[in-house]
Amino acid sequence: MPVRLRKFIGTILIVVLVLLYALLANTIAVAALGGSSWRVHLLYFSLTGLVWVLPAMLIIKWMAGPRQK
């Protein structure tokens, strides 16, 4: 697969990932954390704000293509 196509597909996947992940994380927060303290909210949003990076890293590795020897 050409590098340009791989990067185009990867960019679209990352945008979709971020949008869906933000929607899911906020839906869970509204449903589960309604009456919680600000400390619980801070912890939840800190963790969920960092977790999306893991699948994004996999997409970025795929975008880079196989390693050259």
C-alpha positions, 0 to 999 in steps of 0.5 A: 500500500502506498505511504500516502494512502496509508497516512490518509487512512490512518488520519481518518482512523485517528479522527474517528477514534478521538470522536468516538472515544470522547463521546463514549468517555463523556457518556460514561461520565454523565451516567456514572459520575453524576453525584461524585466529588470533583476529585473523582471527576479529576481522576476519571477525566485524567485517566480517560484523557490519556488512555486514547493515546494507546490505540492512536499509537498503534494507528501511527505505527501502522501509518509509518509502515514496516521498518526498513533494514 
